[in-house]
Amino acid sequence: MAAKDDFGRAGEERAARHLTANGFRILDRNWRCAQGELDIVAETAGMLVVVEVKTRASEAFGHPFEAIDRRKAQRLWRLALAWIAVHPDEAKGRHLRLDAIALTGPDPRTARLEHLEDAL
């Protein structure tokens, strides 16, 4: 696996720990279908939450949240609906929310973490 991929996976692991520590229950990680991949699917307080994780070593090329443009957000909504279609029991009776987590720093384990709820 490339160093970039390892870096991103470490960021996703840190994001999952952050969510769990804040009362979220992780339902799925790195879920894939023909349309793409969801980083994290979780639930909290009756809410189904799809979380996009962006990990960057620095802000030299912009803030990690800037990588989530309108097209990416629309794609995440489509992927969230595809996940629900495959997991109807997990989604039943829950509202859907899309969150974003940004990690910025040379080491994902100690990077600054920002969590935007209902961001997309």
Phi and psi restraints in degrees (range 20) as a CNS / XPLOR table:
assign (resid 1 and name C) (resid 2 and name N)
       (resid 2 and name CA) (resid 2 and name C) 1.0 -67.9 20.0 2
assign (resid 2 and name N) (resid 2 and name CA)
       (resid 2 and name C) (resid 3 and name N) 1.0 152.9 20.0 2
assign (resid 2 and name C) (resid 3 and name N)
       (resid 3 and name CA) (resid 3 and name C) 1.0 -57.0 20.0 2
assign (resid 3 and name N) (resid 3 and name CA)
       (resid 3 and name C) (resid 4 and name N) 1.0 -37.8 20.0 2
assign (resid 3 and name C) (resid 4 and name N)
       (resid 4 and name CA) (resid 4 and name C) 1.0 -60.5 20.0 2
assign (resid 4 and name N) (resid 4 and name CA)
       (resid 4 and name C) (resid 5 and name N) 1.0 -42.4 20.0 2
assign (resid 4 and name C) (resid 5 and name N)
       (resid 5 and name CA) (resid 5 and name C) 1.0 -66.7 20.0 2
assign (resid 5 and name N) (resid 5 and name CA)
       (resid 5 and name C) (resid 6 and name N) 1.0 -41.2 20.0 2
assign (resid 5 and name C) (resid 6 and name N)
       (resid 6 and name CA) (resid 6 and name C) 1.0 -61.0 20.0 2
assign (resid 6 and name N) (resid 6 and name CA)
       (resid 6 and name C) (resid 7 and name N) 1.0 -41.5 20.0 2
assign (resid 6 and name C) (resid 7 and name N)
       (resid 7 and name CA) (resid 7 and name C) 1.0 -61.5 20.0 2
assign (resid 7 and name N) (resid 7 and name CA)
       (resid 7 and name C) (resid 8 and name N) 1.0 -46.6 20.0 2
assign (resid 7 and name C) (resid 8 and name N)
       (resid 8 and name CA) (resid 8 and name C) 1.0 -64.7 20.0 2
assign (resid 8 and name N) (resid 8 and name CA)
       (resid 8 and name C) (resid 9 and name N) 1.0 -41.3 20.0 2
assign (resid 8 and name C) (resid 9 and name N)
       (resid 9 and name CA) (resid 9 and name C) 1.0 -64.5 20.0 2
assign (resid 9 and name N) (resid 9 and name CA)
       (resid 9 and name C) (resid 10 and name N) 1.0 -38.8 20.0 2
assign (resid 9 and name C) (resid 10 and name N)
       (resid 10 and name CA) (resid 10 and name C) 1.0 -63.9 20.0 2
assign (resid 10 and name N) (resid 10 and name CA)
       (resid 10 and name C) (resid 11 and name N) 1.0 -37.4 20.0 2
assign (resid 10 and name C) (resid 11 and name N)
       (resid 11 and name CA) (resid 11 and name C) 1.0 -65.1 20.0 2
assign (resid 11 and name N) (resid 11 and name CA)
       (resid 11 and name C) (resid 12 and name N) 1.0 -41.2 20.0 2
assign (resid 11 and name C) (resid 12 and name N)
       (resid 12 and name CA) (resid 12 and name C) 1.0 -65.2 20.0 2
assign (resid 12 and name N) (resid 12 and name CA)
       (resid 12 and name C) (resid 13 and name N) 1.0 -37.5 20.0 2
assign (resid 12 and name C) (resid 13 and name N)
       (resid 13 and name CA) (resid 13 and name C) 1.0 -63.8 20.0 2
assign (resid 13 and name N) (resid 13 and name CA)
       (resid 13 and name C) (resid 14 and name N) 1.0 -44.6 20.0 2
assign (resid 13 and name C) (resid 14 and name N)
       (resid 14 and name CA) (resid 14 and name C) 1.0 -63.3 20.0 2
assign (resid 14 and name N) (resid 14 and name CA)
       (resid 14 and name C) (resid 15 and name N) 1.0 -41.3 20.0 2
assign (resid 14 and name C) (resid 15 and name N)
       (resid 15 and name CA) (resid 15 and name C) 1.0 -61.9 20.0 2
assign (resid 15 and name N) (resid 15 and name CA)
       (resid 15 and name C) (resid 16 and name N) 1.0 -42.5 20.0 2
assign (resid 15 and name C) (resid 16 and name N)
       (resid 16 and name CA) (resid 16 and name C) 1.0 -63.2 20.0 2
assign (resid 16 and name N) (resid 16 and name CA)
       (resid 16 and name C) (resid 17 and name N) 1.0 -41.2 20.0 2
assign (resid 16 and name C) (resid 17 and name N)
       (resid 17 and name CA) (resid 17 and name C) 1.0 -63.5 20.0 2
assign (resid 17 and name N) (resid 17 and name CA)
       (resid 17 and name C) (resid 18 and name N) 1.0 -41.2 20.0 2
assign (resid 17 and name C) (resid 18 and name N)
       (resid 18 and name CA) (resid 18 and name C) 1.0 -60.0 20.0 2
assign (resid 18 and name N) (resid 18 and name CA)
       (resid 18 and name C) (resid 19 and name N) 1.0 -46.7 20.0 2
assign (resid 18 and name C) (resid 19 and name N)
       (resid 19 and name CA) (resid 19 and name C) 1.0 -62.5 20.0 2
assign (resid 19 and name N) (resid 19 and name CA)
       (resid 19 and name C) (resid 20 and name N) 1.0 -47.6 20.0 2
assign (resid 19 and name C) (resid 20 and name N)
       (resid 20 and name CA) (resid 20 and name C) 1.0 -59.8 20.0 2
assign (resid 20 and name N) (resid 20 and name CA)
       (resid 20 and name C) (resid 21 and name N) 1.0 -42.8 20.0 2
assign (resid 20 and name C) (resid 21 and name N)
       (resid 21 and name CA) (resid 21 and name C) 1.0 -64.7 20.0 2
assign (resid 21 and name N) (resid 21 and name CA)
       (resid 21 and name C) (resid 22 and name N) 1.0 -21.4 20.0 2
assign (resid 21 and name C) (resid 22 and name N)
       (resid 22 and name CA) (resid 22 and name C) 1.0 -103.9 20.0 2
assign (resid 22 and name N) (resid 22 and name CA)
       (resid 22 and name C) (resid 23 and name N) 1.0 22.4 20.0 2
assign (resid 22 and name C) (resid 23 and name N)
       (resid 23 and name CA) (resid 23 and name C) 1.0 89.9 20.0 2
assign (resid 23 and name N) (resid 23 and name CA)
       (resid 23 and name C) (resid 24 and name N) 1.0 4.2 20.0 2
assign (resid 23 and name C) (resid 24 and name N)
       (resid 24 and name CA) (resid 24 and name C) 1.0 -80.8 20.0 2
assign (resid 24 and name N) (resid 24 and name CA)
       (resid 24 and name C) (resid 25 and name N) 1.0 149.7 20.0 2
assign (resid 24 and name C) (resid 25 and name N)
       (resid 25 and name CA) (resid 25 and name C) 1.0 -111.0 20.0 2
assign (resid 25 and name N) (resid 25 and name CA)
       (resid 25 and name C) (resid 26 and name N) 1.0 122.5 20.0 2
assign (resid 25 and name C) (resid 26 and name N)
       (resid 26 and name CA) (resid 26 and name C) 1.0 -76.9 20.0 2
assign (resid 26 and name N) (resid 26 and name CA)
       (resid 26 and name C) (resid 27 and name N) 1.0 124.4 20.0 2
assign (resid 26 and name C) (resid 27 and name N)
       (resid 27 and name CA) (resid 27 and name C) 1.0 -97.9 20.0 2
assign (resid 27 and name N) (resid 27 and name CA)
       (resid 27 and name C) (resid 28 and name N) 1.0 -33.0 20.0 2
assign (resid 27 and name C) (resid 28 and name N)
       (resid 28 and name CA) (resid 28 and name C) 1.0 -159.3 20.0 2
assign (resid 28 and name N) (resid 28 and name CA)
       (resid 28 and name C) (resid 29 and name N) 1.0 149.6 20.0 2
assign (resid 28 and name C) (resid 29 and name N)
       (resid 29 and name CA) (resid 29 and name C) 1.0 -135.5 20.0 2
assign (resid 29 and name N) (resid 29 and name CA)
       (resid 29 and name C) (resid 30 and name N) 1.0 139.2 20.0 2
assign (resid 29 and name C) (resid 30 and name N)
       (resid 30 and name CA) (resid 30 and name C) 1.0 51.8 20.0 2
assign (resid 30 and name N) (resid 30 and name CA)
       (resid 30 and name C) (resid 31 and name N) 1.0 45.5 20.0 2
assign (resid 30 and name C) (resid 31 and name N)
       (resid 31 and name CA) (resid 31 and name C) 1.0 -73.9 20.0 2
assign (resid 31 and name N) (resid 31 and name CA)
       (resid 31 and name C) (resid 32 and name N) 1.0 130.6 20.0 2
assign (resid 31 and name C) (resid 32 and name N)
       (resid 32 and name CA) (resid 32 and name C) 1.0 -120.9 20.0 2
assign (resid 32 and name N) (resid 32 and name CA)
       (resid 32 and name C) (resid 33 and name N) 1.0 147.0 20.0 2
assign (resid 32 and name C) (resid 33 and name N)
       (resid 33 and name CA) (resid 33 and name C) 1.0 -146.6 20.0 2
assign (resid 33 and name N) (resid 33 and name CA)
       (resid 33 and name C) (resid 34 and name N) 1.0 -176.0 20.0 2
assign (resid 33 and name C) (resid 34 and name N)
       (resid 34 and name CA) (resid 34 and name C) 1.0 -60.6 20.0 2
assign (resid 34 and name N) (resid 34 and name CA)
       (resid 34 and name C) (resid 35 and name N) 1.0 -28.4 20.0 2
assign (resid 34 and name C) (resid 35 and name N)
       (resid 35 and name CA) (resid 35 and name C) 1.0 -84.4 20.0 2
assign (resid 35 and name N) (resid 35 and name CA)
       (resid 35 and name C) (resid 36 and name N) 1.0 -15.0 20.0 2
assign (resid 35 and name C) (resid 36 and name N)
       (resid 36 and name CA) (resid 36 and name C) 1.0 149.0 20.0 2
assign (resid 36 and name N) (resid 36 and name CA)
       (resid 36 and name C) (resid 37 and name N) 1.0 -152.4 20.0 2
assign (resid 36 and name C) (resid 37 and name N)
       (resid 37 and name CA) (resid 37 and name C) 1.0 -136.2 20.0 2
assign (resid 37 and name N) (resid 37 and name CA)
       (resid 37 and name C) (resid 38 and name N) 1.0 142.0 20.0 2
assign (resid 37 and name C) (resid 38 and name N)
       (resid 38 and name CA) (resid 38 and name C) 1.0 -104.7 20.0 2
assign (resid 38 and name N) (resid 38 and name CA)
       (resid 38 and name C) (resid 39 and name N) 1.0 132.7 20.0 2
assign (resid 38 and name C) (resid 39 and name N)
       (resid 39 and name CA) (resid 39 and name C) 1.0 -67.2 20.0 2
assign (resid 39 and name N) (resid 39 and name CA)
       (resid 39 and name C) (resid 40 and name N) 1.0 -55.9 20.0 2
assign (resid 39 and name C) (resid 40 and name N)
       (resid 40 and name CA) (resid 40 and name C) 1.0 -141.4 20.0 2
assign (resid 40 and name N) (resid 40 and name CA)
       (resid 40 and name C) (resid 41 and name N) 1.0 136.6 20.0 2
assign (resid 40 and name C) (resid 41 and name N)
       (resid 41 and name CA) (resid 41 and name C) 1.0 -119.7 20.0 2
assign (resid 41 and name N) (resid 41 and name CA)
       (resid 41 and name C) (resid 42 and name N) 1.0 127.5 20.0 2
assign (resid 41 and name C) (resid 42 and name N)
       (resid 42 and name CA) (resid 42 and name C) 1.0 -138.9 20.0 2
assign (resid 42 and name N) (resid 42 and name CA)
       (resid 42 and name C) (resid 43 and name N) 1.0 172.6 20.0 2
assign (resid 42 and name C) (resid 43 and name N)
       (resid 43 and name CA) (resid 43 and name C) 1.0 -136.1 20.0 2
assign (resid 43 and name N) (resid 43 and name CA)
       (resid 43 and name C) (resid 44 and name N) 1.0 147.7 20.0 2
assign (resid 43 and name C) (resid 44 and name N)
       (resid 44 and name CA) (resid 44 and name C) 1.0 -155.9 20.0 2
assign (resid 44 and name N) (resid 44 and name CA)
       (resid 44 and name C) (resid 45 and name N) 1.0 134.7 20.0 2
assign (resid 44 and name C) (resid 45 and name N)
       (resid 45 and name CA) (resid 45 and name C) 1.0 46.9 20.0 2
assign (resid 45 and name N) (resid 45 and name CA)
       (resid 45 and name C) (resid 46 and name N) 1.0 46.1 20.0 2
assign (resid 45 and name C) (resid 46 and name N)
       (resid 46 and name CA) (resid 46 and name C) 1.0 75.0 20.0 2
assign (resid 46 and name N) (resid 46 and name CA)
       (resid 46 and name C) (resid 47 and name N) 1.0 8.6 20.0 2
assign (resid 46 and name C) (resid 47 and name N)
       (resid 47 and name CA) (resid 47 and name C) 1.0 -110.1 20.0 2
assign (resid 47 and name N) (resid 47 and name CA)
       (resid 47 and name C) (resid 48 and name N) 1.0 134.2 20.0 2
assign (resid 47 and name C) (resid 48 and name N)
       (resid 48 and name CA) (resid 48 and name C) 1.0 -89.4 20.0 2
assign (resid 48 and name N) (resid 48 and name CA)
       (resid 48 and name C) (resid 49 and name N) 1.0 125.5 20.0 2
assign (resid 48 and name C) (resid 49 and name N)
       (resid 49 and name CA) (resid 49 and name C) 1.0 -124.3 20.0 2
assign (resid 49 and name N) (resid 49 and name CA)
       (resid 49 and name C) (resid 50 and name N) 1.0 120.6 20.0 2
assign (resid 49 and name C) (resid 50 and name N)
       (resid 50 and name CA) (resid 50 and name C) 1.0 -96.7 20.0 2
assign (resid 50 and name N) (resid 50 and name CA)
       (resid 50 and name C) (resid 51 and name N) 1.0 128.5 20.0 2
assign (resid 50 and name C) (resid 51 and name N)
       (resid 51 and name CA) (resid 51 and name C) 1.0 -118.7 20.0 2
assign (resid 51 and name N) (resid 51 and name CA)
       (resid 51 and name C) (resid 52 and name N) 1.0 121.8 20.0 2
assign (resid 51 and name C) (resid 52 and name N)
       (resid 52 and name CA) (resid 52 and name C) 1.0 -94.1 20.0 2
assign (resid 52 and name N) (resid 52 and name CA)
       (resid 52 and name C) (resid 53 and name N) 1.0 127.1 20.0 2
assign (resid 52 and name C) (resid 53 and name N)
       (resid 53 and name CA) (resid 53 and name C) 1.0 -110.9 20.0 2
assign (resid 53 and name N) (resid 53 and name CA)
       (resid 53 and name C) (resid 54 and name N) 1.0 128.6 20.0 2
assign (resid 53 and name C) (resid 54 and name N)
       (resid 54 and name CA) (resid 54 and name C) 1.0 -123.1 20.0 2
assign (resid 54 and name N) (resid 54 and name CA)
       (resid 54 and name C) (resid 55 and name N) 1.0 123.2 20.0 2
assign (resid 54 and name C) (resid 55 and name N)
       (resid 55 and name CA) (resid 55 and name C) 1.0 -119.1 20.0 2
assign (resid 55 and name N) (resid 55 and name CA)
       (resid 55 and name C) (resid 56 and name N) 1.0 126.1 20.0 2
assign (resid 55 and name C) (resid 56 and name N)
       (resid 56 and name CA) (resid 56 and name C) 1.0 -133.9 20.0 2
assign (resid 56 and name N) (resid 56 and name CA)
       (resid 56 and name C) (resid 57 and name N) 1.0 144.3 20.0 2
assign (resid 56 and name C) (resid 57 and name N)
       (resid 57 and name CA) (resid 57 and name C) 1.0 -70.6 20.0 2
assign (resid 57 and name N) (resid 57 and name CA)
       (resid 57 and name C) (resid 58 and name N) 1.0 -28.2 20.0 2
assign (resid 57 and name C) (resid 58 and name N)
       (resid 58 and name CA) (resid 58 and name C) 1.0 -159.1 20.0 2
assign (resid 58 and name N) (resid 58 and name CA)
       (resid 58 and name C) (resid 59 and name N) 1.0 178.8 20.0 2
assign (resid 58 and name C) (resid 59 and name N)
       (resid 59 and name CA) (resid 59 and name C) 1.0 -99.8 20.0 2
assign (resid 59 and name N) (resid 59 and name CA)
       (resid 59 and name C) (resid 60 and name N) 1.0 21.2 20.0 2
assign (resid 59 and name C) (resid 60 and name N)
       (resid 60 and name CA) (resid 60 and name C) 1.0 -57.5 20.0 2
assign (resid 60 and name N) (resid 60 and name CA)
       (resid 60 and name C) (resid 61 and name N) 1.0 -31.6 20.0 2
assign (resid 60 and name C) (resid 61 and name N)
       (resid 61 and name CA) (resid 61 and name C) 1.0 -112.7 20.0 2
assign (resid 61 and name N) (resid 61 and name CA)
       (resid 61 and name C) (resid 62 and name N) 1.0 25.0 20.0 2
assign (resid 61 and name C) (resid 62 and name N)
       (resid 62 and name CA) (resid 62 and name C) 1.0 107.0 20.0 2
assign (resid 62 and name N) (resid 62 and name CA)
       (resid 62 and name C) (resid 63 and name N) 1.0 164.4 20.0 2
assign (resid 62 and name C) (resid 63 and name N)
       (resid 63 and name CA) (resid 63 and name C) 1.0 -69.6 20.0 2
assign (resid 63 and name N) (resid 63 and name CA)
       (resid 63 and name C) (resid 64 and name N) 1.0 145.0 20.0 2
assign (resid 63 and name C) (resid 64 and name N)
       (resid 64 and name CA) (resid 64 and name C) 1.0 -54.5 20.0 2
assign (resid 64 and name N) (resid 64 and name CA)
       (resid 64 and name C) (resid 65 and name N) 1.0 -35.1 20.0 2
assign (resid 64 and name C) (resid 65 and name N)
       (resid 65 and name CA) (resid 65 and name C) 1.0 -63.8 20.0 2
assign (resid 65 and name N) (resid 65 and name CA)
       (resid 65 and name C) (resid 66 and name N) 1.0 -24.6 20.0 2
assign (resid 65 and name C) (resid 66 and name N)
       (resid 66 and name CA) (resid 66 and name C) 1.0 -64.9 20.0 2
assign (resid 66 and name N) (resid 66 and name CA)
       (resid 66 and name C) (resid 67 and name N) 1.0 -19.5 20.0 2
assign (resid 66 and name C) (resid 67 and name N)
       (resid 67 and name CA) (resid 67 and name C) 1.0 -75.5 20.0 2
assign (resid 67 and name N) (resid 67 and name CA)
       (resid 67 and name C) (resid 68 and name N) 1.0 -9.7 20.0 2
assign (resid 67 and name C) (resid 68 and name N)
       (resid 68 and name CA) (resid 68 and name C) 1.0 -101.1 20.0 2
assign (resid 68 and name N) (resid 68 and name CA)
       (resid 68 and name C) (resid 69 and name N) 1.0 85.2 20.0 2
assign (resid 68 and name C) (resid 69 and name N)
       (resid 69 and name CA) (resid 69 and name C) 1.0 -87.6 20.0 2
assign (resid 69 and name N) (resid 69 and name CA)
       (resid 69 and name C) (resid 70 and name N) 1.0 -176.1 20.0 2
assign (resid 69 and name C) (resid 70 and name N)
       (resid 70 and name CA) (resid 70 and name C) 1.0 -59.0 20.0 2
assign (resid 70 and name N) (resid 70 and name CA)
       (resid 70 and name C) (resid 71 and name N) 1.0 -43.6 20.0 2
assign (resid 70 and name C) (resid 71 and name N)
       (resid 71 and name CA) (resid 71 and name C) 1.0 -61.6 20.0 2
assign (resid 71 and name N) (resid 71 and name CA)
       (resid 71 and name C) (resid 72 and name N) 1.0 -43.0 20.0 2
assign (resid 71 and name C) (resid 72 and name N)
       (resid 72 and name CA) (resid 72 and name C) 1.0 -64.5 20.0 2
assign (resid 72 and name N) (resid 72 and name CA)
       (resid 72 and name C) (resid 73 and name N) 1.0 -42.6 20.0 2
assign (resid 72 and name C) (resid 73 and name N)
       (resid 73 and name CA) (resid 73 and name C) 1.0 -61.7 20.0 2
assign (resid 73 and name N) (resid 73 and name CA)
       (resid 73 and name C) (resid 74 and name N) 1.0 -43.1 20.0 2
assign (resid 73 and name C) (resid 74 and name N)
       (resid 74 and name CA) (resid 74 and name C) 1.0 -63.2 20.0 2
assign (resid 74 and name N) (resid 74 and name CA)
       (resid 74 and name C) (resid 75 and name N) 1.0 -39.4 20.0 2
assign (resid 74 and name C) (resid 75 and name N)
       (resid 75 and name CA) (resid 75 and name C) 1.0 -64.1 20.0 2
assign (resid 75 and name N) (resid 75 and name CA)
       (resid 75 and name C) (resid 76 and name N) 1.0 -41.3 20.0 2
assign (resid 75 and name C) (resid 76 and name N)
       (resid 76 and name CA) (resid 76 and name C) 1.0 -63.3 20.0 2
assign (resid 76 and name N) (resid 76 and name CA)
       (resid 76 and name C) (resid 77 and name N) 1.0 -39.2 20.0 2
assign (resid 76 and name C) (resid 77 and name N)
       (resid 77 and name CA) (resid 77 and name C) 1.0 -62.5 20.0 2
assign (resid 77 and name N) (resid 77 and name CA)
       (resid 77 and name C) (resid 78 and name N) 1.0 -43.7 20.0 2
assign (resid 77 and name C) (resid 78 and name N)
       (resid 78 and name CA) (resid 78 and name C) 1.0 -62.4 20.0 2
assign (resid 78 and name N) (resid 78 and name CA)
       (resid 78 and name C) (resid 79 and name N) 1.0 -42.4 20.0 2
assign (resid 78 and name C) (resid 79 and name N)
       (resid 79 and name CA) (resid 79 and name C) 1.0 -65.0 20.0 2
assign (resid 79 and name N) (resid 79 and name CA)
       (resid 79 and name C) (resid 80 and name N) 1.0 -39.0 20.0 2
assign (resid 79 and name C) (resid 80 and name N)
       (resid 80 and name CA) (resid 80 and name C) 1.0 -61.2 20.0 2
assign (resid 80 and name N) (resid 80 and name CA)
       (resid 80 and name C) (resid 81 and name N) 1.0 -42.8 20.0 2
assign (resid 80 and name C) (resid 81 and name N)
       (resid 81 and name CA) (resid 81 and name C) 1.0 -67.0 20.0 2
assign (resid 81 and name N) (resid 81 and name CA)
       (resid 81 and name C) (resid 82 and name N) 1.0 -33.9 20.0 2
assign (resid 81 and name C) (resid 82 and name N)
       (resid 82 and name CA) (resid 82 and name C) 1.0 -66.7 20.0 2
assign (resid 82 and name N) (resid 82 and name CA)
       (resid 82 and name C) (resid 83 and name N) 1.0 -40.2 20.0 2
assign (resid 82 and name C) (resid 83 and name N)
       (resid 83 and name CA) (resid 83 and name C) 1.0 -61.8 20.0 2
assign (resid 83 and name N) (resid 83 and name CA)
       (resid 83 and name C) (resid 84 and name N) 1.0 -43.9 20.0 2
assign (resid 83 and name C) (resid 84 and name N)
       (resid 84 and name CA) (resid 84 and name C) 1.0 -61.3 20.0 2
assign (resid 84 and name N) (resid 84 and name CA)
       (resid 84 and name C) (resid 85 and name N) 1.0 -39.8 20.0 2
assign (resid 84 and name C) (resid 85 and name N)
       (resid 85 and name CA) (resid 85 and name C) 1.0 -62.4 20.0 2
assign (resid 85 and name N) (resid 85 and name CA)
       (resid 85 and name C) (resid 86 and name N) 1.0 -33.3 20.0 2
assign (resid 85 and name C) (resid 86 and name N)
       (resid 86 and name CA) (resid 86 and name C) 1.0 -84.2 20.0 2
assign (resid 86 and name N) (resid 86 and name CA)
       (resid 86 and name C) (resid 87 and name N) 1.0 -25.5 20.0 2
assign (resid 86 and name C) (resid 87 and name N)
       (resid 87 and name CA) (resid 87 and name C) 1.0 -125.3 20.0 2
assign (resid 87 and name N) (resid 87 and name CA)
       (resid 87 and name C) (resid 88 and name N) 1.0 57.3 20.0 2
assign (resid 87 and name C) (resid 88 and name N)
       (resid 88 and name CA) (resid 88 and name C) 1.0 -61.2 20.0 2
assign (resid 88 and name N) (resid 88 and name CA)
       (resid 88 and name C) (resid 89 and name N) 1.0 -32.9 20.0 2
assign (resid 88 and name C) (resid 89 and name N)
       (resid 89 and name CA) (resid 89 and name C) 1.0 -67.6 20.0 2
assign (resid 89 and name N) (resid 89 and name CA)
       (resid 89 and name C) (resid 90 and name N) 1.0 -37.0 20.0 2
assign (resid 89 and name C) (resid 90 and name N)
       (resid 90 and name CA) (resid 90 and name C) 1.0 -69.0 20.0 2
assign (resid 90 and name N) (resid 90 and name CA)
       (resid 90 and name C) (resid 91 and name N) 1.0 -30.0 20.0 2
assign (resid 90 and name C) (resid 91 and name N)
       (resid 91 and name CA) (resid 91 and name C) 1.0 -93.7 20.0 2
assign (resid 91 and name N) (resid 91 and name CA)
       (resid 91 and name C) (resid 92 and name N) 1.0 -15.6 20.0 2
assign (resid 91 and name C) (resid 92 and name N)
       (resid 92 and name CA) (resid 92 and name C) 1.0 -55.7 20.0 2
assign (resid 92 and name N) (resid 92 and name CA)
       (resid 92 and name C) (resid 93 and name N) 1.0 126.5 20.0 2
assign (resid 92 and name C) (resid 93 and name N)
       (resid 93 and name CA) (resid 93 and name C) 1.0 75.6 20.0 2
assign (resid 93 and name N) (resid 93 and name CA)
       (resid 93 and name C) (resid 94 and name N) 1.0 8.1 20.0 2
assign (resid 93 and name C) (resid 94 and name N)
       (resid 94 and name CA) (resid 94 and name C) 1.0 -110.0 20.0 2
assign (resid 94 and name N) (resid 94 and name CA)
       (resid 94 and name C) (resid 95 and name N) 1.0 144.4 20.0 2
assign (resid 94 and name C) (resid 95 and name N)
       (resid 95 and name CA) (resid 95 and name C) 1.0 -80.5 20.0 2
assign (resid 95 and name N) (resid 95 and name CA)
       (resid 95 and name C) (resid 96 and name N) 1.0 151.3 20.0 2
assign (resid 95 and name C) (resid 96 and name N)
       (resid 96 and name CA) (resid 96 and name C) 1.0 -102.9 20.0 2
assign (resid 96 and name N) (resid 96 and name CA)
       (resid 96 and name C) (resid 97 and name N) 1.0 136.5 20.0 2
assign (resid 96 and name C) (resid 97 and name N)
       (resid 97 and name CA) (resid 97 and name C) 1.0 -137.4 20.0 2
assign (resid 97 and name N) (resid 97 and name CA)
       (resid 97 and name C) (resid 98 and name N) 1.0 143.6 20.0 2
assign (resid 97 and name C) (resid 98 and name N)
       (resid 98 and name CA) (resid 98 and name C) 1.0 -111.4 20.0 2
assign (resid 98 and name N) (resid 98 and name CA)
       (resid 98 and name C) (resid 99 and name N) 1.0 124.3 20.0 2
assign (resid 98 and name C) (resid 99 and name N)
       (resid 99 and name CA) (resid 99 and name C) 1.0 -111.8 20.0 2
assign (resid 99 and name N) (resid 99 and name CA)
       (resid 99 and name C) (resid 100 and name N) 1.0 165.0 20.0 2
assign (resid 99 and name C) (resid 100 and name N)
       (resid 100 and name CA) (resid 100 and name C) 1.0 -134.3 20.0 2
assign (resid 100 and name N) (resid 100 and name CA)
       (resid 100 and name C) (resid 101 and name N) 1.0 139.5 20.0 2
assign (resid 100 and name C) (resid 101 and name N)
       (resid 101 and name CA) (resid 101 and name C) 1.0 -122.2 20.0 2
assign (resid 101 and name N) (resid 101 and name CA)
       (resid 101 and name C) (resid 102 and name N) 1.0 128.8 20.0 2
assign (resid 101 and name C) (resid 102 and name N)
       (resid 102 and name CA) (resid 102 and name C) 1.0 -113.1 20.0 2
assign (resid 102 and name N) (resid 102 and name CA)
       (resid 102 and name C) (resid 103 and name N) 1.0 134.3 20.0 2
assign (resid 102 and name C) (resid 103 and name N)
       (resid 103 and name CA) (resid 103 and name C) 1.0 -119.9 20.0 2
assign (resid 103 and name N) (resid 103 and name CA)
       (resid 103 and name C) (resid 104 and name N) 1.0 126.4 20.0 2
assign (resid 103 and name C) (resid 104 and name N)
       (resid 104 and name CA) (resid 104 and name C) 1.0 -127.8 20.0 2
assign (resid 104 and name N) (resid 104 and name CA)
       (resid 104 and name C) (resid 105 and name N) 1.0 118.9 20.0 2
assign (resid 104 and name C) (resid 105 and name N)
       (resid 105 and name CA) (resid 105 and name C) 1.0 154.6 20.0 2
assign (resid 105 and name N) (resid 105 and name CA)
       (resid 105 and name C) (resid 106 and name N) 1.0 161.1 20.0 2
assign (resid 105 and name C) (resid 106 and name N)
       (resid 106 and name CA) (resid 106 and name C) 1.0 -68.3 20.0 2
assign (resid 106 and name N) (resid 106 and name CA)
       (resid 106 and name C) (resid 107 and name N) 1.0 -19.5 20.0 2
assign (resid 106 and name C) (resid 107 and name N)
       (resid 107 and name CA) (resid 107 and name C) 1.0 -128.1 20.0 2
assign (resid 107 and name N) (resid 107 and name CA)
       (resid 107 and name C) (resid 108 and name N) 1.0 113.6 20.0 2
assign (resid 107 and name C) (resid 108 and name N)
       (resid 108 and name CA) (resid 108 and name C) 1.0 -56.2 20.0 2
assign (resid 108 and name N) (resid 108 and name CA)
       (resid 108 and name C) (resid 109 and name N) 1.0 -26.5 20.0 2
assign (resid 108 and name C) (resid 109 and name N)
       (resid 109 and name CA) (resid 109 and name C) 1.0 -67.6 20.0 2
assign (resid 109 and name N) (resid 109 and name CA)
       (resid 109 and name C) (resid 110 and name N) 1.0 -25.6 20.0 2
assign (resid 109 and name C) (resid 110 and name N)
       (resid 110 and name CA) (resid 110 and name C) 1.0 -123.0 20.0 2
assign (resid 110 and name N) (resid 110 and name CA)
       (resid 110 and name C) (resid 111 and name N) 1.0 3.5 20.0 2
assign (resid 110 and name C) (resid 111 and name N)
       (resid 111 and name CA) (resid 111 and name C) 1.0 -62.7 20.0 2
assign (resid 111 and name N) (resid 111 and name CA)
       (resid 111 and name C) (resid 112 and name N) 1.0 155.3 20.0 2
assign (resid 111 and name C) (resid 112 and name N)
       (resid 112 and name CA) (resid 112 and name C) 1.0 -65.9 20.0 2
assign (resid 112 and name N) (resid 112 and name CA)
       (resid 112 and name C) (resid 113 and name N) 1.0 129.6 20.0 2
assign (resid 112 and name C) (resid 113 and name N)
       (resid 113 and name CA) (resid 113 and name C) 1.0 -112.5 20.0 2
assign (resid 113 and name N) (resid 113 and name CA)
       (resid 113 and name C) (resid 114 and name N) 1.0 129.2 20.0 2
assign (resid 113 and name C) (resid 114 and name N)
       (resid 114 and name CA) (resid 114 and name C) 1.0 -123.9 20.0 2
assign (resid 114 and name N) (resid 114 and name CA)
       (resid 114 and name C) (resid 115 and name N) 1.0 131.4 20.0 2
assign (resid 114 and name C) (resid 115 and name N)
       (resid 115 and name CA) (resid 115 and name C) 1.0 -120.7 20.0 2
assign (resid 115 and name N) (resid 115 and name CA)
       (resid 115 and name C) (resid 116 and name N) 1.0 114.7 20.0 2
assign (resid 115 and name C) (resid 116 and name N)
       (resid 116 and name CA) (resid 116 and name C) 1.0 -102.3 20.0 2
assign (resid 116 and name N) (resid 116 and name CA)
       (resid 116 and name C) (resid 117 and name N) 1.0 116.2 20.0 2
assign (resid 116 and name C) (resid 117 and name N)
       (resid 117 and name CA) (resid 117 and name C) 1.0 -85.9 20.0 2
assign (resid 117 and name N) (resid 117 and name CA)
       (resid 117 and name C) (resid 118 and name N) 1.0 143.8 20.0 2
assign (resid 117 and name C) (resid 118 and name N)
       (resid 118 and name CA) (resid 118 and name C) 1.0 52.3 20.0 2
assign (resid 118 and name N) (resid 118 and name CA)
       (resid 118 and name C) (resid 119 and name N) 1.0 45.1 20.0 2
assign (resid 118 and name C) (resid 119 and name N)
       (resid 119 and name CA) (resid 119 and name C) 1.0 -83.7 20.0 2
assign (resid 119 and name N) (resid 119 and name CA)
       (resid 119 and name C) (resid 120 and name N) 1.0 -22.5 20.0 2
